[in-house]
């Protein structure tokens, strides 16, 4: 059953695009997208996700939102603490590097989230559309907690700029803009935009994952220097956090799809907002560790095995 679920997840255009691009890059084929196209596609995807969330938020009540919101805040605090503890003591990393990794694993991968939504829709599994708003919350809280863990281990760090980078950064800003537009305009008046933001979404995601396959292949070459313990924790940490997310989602009565979304929100690792904040606040941290772990190890794992596993968790708990 689970093996069939993995195959169903693998045999989708976005996931196959990622894997083919990764393998092609490892064999030195040049499949990279034009440099100017990457930011355009990422902008489109983030805005489309925000619009979808805002549309669902307009139909939701406060009674629907407050319990998932509390669980998200708790997860935003707990998941970076778990990552920090494991990388610090099991991985024997310095406080700075453990905090940098905690920022990535306490935050969220919008792309993993997006692939999950595409998978749920392909399987006709419904989920609470307002979960996009929770993504933005977790993105911020996880990084803030992780940076707090590094206090005292750094001198002269620009914390104010780092936090500003998270809150005002492109990913949060575009998600926020999309949510506001979707909420204010509503489903009926958004319908004319559906051919673009709904109809083209899967195609844009496929293109985006070709580029990410190239980037992930480049990070795979750094795995040897990261060490086997970091590789192992790059799988164990998201599984642990994802299981806690699934438990939290089930505890507040989310649907099967909603529980799977909560698991992915908790179990994914940021490689957009978190690296930007860490570069500013923790310049002494090693990018070879935190980028390789989040993008070279955790992202491919979640994309191929993690998503089916989180869906299976959700089905078992609901």
Phi, psi and omega in degrees: 000309181293322178299321178295323178295319178297317180296320177300321180289320181293323186272051172237151186303314181298316183291317178297321178300317178298310184295318180295317179295321178297311181295317180299321180292320178299330177266016173071021172278145180264099180243015183293141177289156173305138187303326182285342184280328185303309180294330179294314181293318180297321177298315179301313183296315181296318179294319180295320178297316179299317179299318179297317179293319179296321177299317179289325180297326180297332182265356183265155177252166178300326179297329178286331194266327196292323179291311175301327179295316179297316178299320179297318179296316178298315179297323179297334177272318187285317187298319176292330177295319178296313180298316180299313182299315182291315180289328182287314189259315177286321180274349179055042177266162177293165179301319183295312180292323177295322178292320178298317178292323177298324178298321181288319183275343174276341178269193191229144172266110180295330181287317175300318176303315182294318178297320178299314180301319178297319179294316179298317180293323178295328179269002181060040175260120183280156178209163180285117186293339181287359181299338178301322178297326178291328176303312181297323179294312181295325179304318184280309187300314183301319180290318180299315180298316181296319179294326177296325180296334183272359182300142179088339179265352181233152177235135176074019180287143182269077184295320182300314179294323180296314179293324176297323179297322179290308187291320184258006182293167187300316185296313180293318182298313182291320175300315180297317178299315179297318180298316180297313180300312181297322181291314184288316184284319178085164186300318185296311183283344175279345185307320179298339180271353184300322178303331179271299190281342176254310184296325183264000188298311183297322179293318178295321178296322178298315177299317182298321182285340170297314179296319180292329175298321177295313182295318180297321178298322179293325179284331179301330180292344181265359185299322181302318180287333179291326178099152184295328181293319178296321178298314180298315180291334176294346174255319183293318182298310179296326178295317179296310181295321179296321178295319177296321177297318179296317178299316180296317179296319179293324183295330181261012172080025177291158176292173178303314177296321179295322177295318178298320178296315180298323178296317179291321177301319180281328189265353180271169181230131182288144171222019176241293182289316184298313179301322180297316180291320182293321179301326181277311187277328183231066183297340180283344181292152184270114176299332178299335177272304190285326178284320178297316181295312185287316186263327183273335183246299188292317182299309177299322179298311181297321184295323186263317185247320187299312183300310176301326180291319179294323177294319178297319176302314182298318180294325180287332185266351184239000000 
